Amino acid sequence: MYNKLVRDLIPEIIEKDGKTCETATLDADAYETKLLEKLREEALELEHAEAQQDKLEEIADAMEVLHALAEYYGSTADEVEQIRLKKRAERGGFSRRTLLKQVDET
């Protein structure tokens, strides 16, 4: 599976393995697109992971992509974490496993 965004050291790892690879540096718009694709890829991999360690690895991969997105949007992981904590204080987290089934608008 090629033409996808990879971690910075992957080309060097491939070359150390005795292989060659072709890479390109993405412009800003393409980088954003590929980061969002990568986030979807990591979410799917998490969904299909079976072993606990594999699930944690996929969460870590998704977090790395989210950190890159925060940086792309001119922020930091720390700033995003502060926003997350504020939203959690105001609206809660997901620990109660609440499924909203319906709201009566009348």
C-alpha positions in Angstrom: 0.0 0.0 0.0 1.8 3.1 -1.3 1.0 6.8 -1.9 0.2 7.2 1.7 1.7 9.4 4.4 4.3 7.6 6.5 6.2 8.5 9.6 9.4 10.5 9.1 11.9 7.7 9.6 10.2 5.1 7.4 12.3 5.8 4.3 15.5 5.3 6.3 14.2 2.1 7.8 13.3 0.8 4.3 16.8 1.7 3.0 18.5 0.0 6.0 16.5 -3.1 5.0 18.4 -3.0 1.7 15.4 -1.7 -0.3 14.9 1.5 -2.2 11.8 3.7 -2.1 10.6 6.9 -3.8 9.2 9.7 -1.7 7.9 13.2 -2.2 7.3 16.1 0.1 3.7 17.2 0.2 2.5 20.8 -0.2 0.3 22.1 2.6 -3.1 21.1 1.1 -2.0 17.6 0.2 -0.4 17.2 3.7 -3.7 18.1 5.4 -5.6 15.7 3.1 -3.1 12.8 3.7 -3.2 13.5 7.5 -7.0 13.1 7.5 -6.7 10.0 5.4 -4.1 8.6 7.9 -6.5 9.4 10.8 -9.2 7.4 9.1 -6.8 4.5 8.4 -5.6 4.4 12.0 -9.3 4.4 13.3 -10.0 1.4 11.0 -6.9 -0.4 12.2 -8.0 0.2 15.8 -11.5 -1.1 15.0 -10.0 -4.3 13.6 -7.2 -4.8 16.2 -7.8 -7.8 18.4 -5.0 -8.0 20.9 -4.9 -5.4 23.7 -1.3 -4.3 22.8 -2.3 -3.9 19.1 -5.2 -1.7 20.2 -2.9 0.5 22.3 -0.4 0.7 19.4 -3.2 1.9 17.1 -4.4 4.5 19.7 -0.8 5.7 19.8 -0.6 5.9 16.0 -3.9 7.9 15.9 -2.6 10.2 18.6 0.6 10.9 16.6 -1.6 11.9 13.6 -3.8 14.1 15.9 -0.6 15.8 17.2 0.5 16.4 13.6 -2.9 17.8 12.7 -2.8 20.2 15.7 0.6 21.4 14.6 -0.6 21.8 11.0 -3.5 24.0 12.3 -1.1 26.1 14.2 -1.5 24.6 17.7 0.1 22.1 20.0 -0.9 18.8 21.6 -0.8 20.6 24.9 -3.2 23.3 23.8 -5.5 20.6 22.4 -5.3 18.7 25.7 -6.4 21.9 27.6 -9.4 22.2 25.3 -10.2 18.5 25.8 -10.0 18.9 29.6 -12.2 22.1 29.5 -14.8 20.3 27.3 -14.7 17.3 29.6 -15.3 19.5 32.7 -18.2 21.2 30.9 -19.8 18.3 29.0 -18.3 15.2 30.5 -16.4 12.3 29.0 -17.7 9.0 27.8 -17.1 6.9 30.9 -20.9 6.5 31.6 -21.3 4.8 28.1 -24.5 6.9 27.5 -26.3 6.2 24.3 -28.7 9.0 23.4 -31.6 7.3 21.8 -34.0 10.1 21.2 -34.9 13.7 22.0 -38.5 14.9 22.1 -38.4 18.3 20.4 -42.0 19.3 21.3 
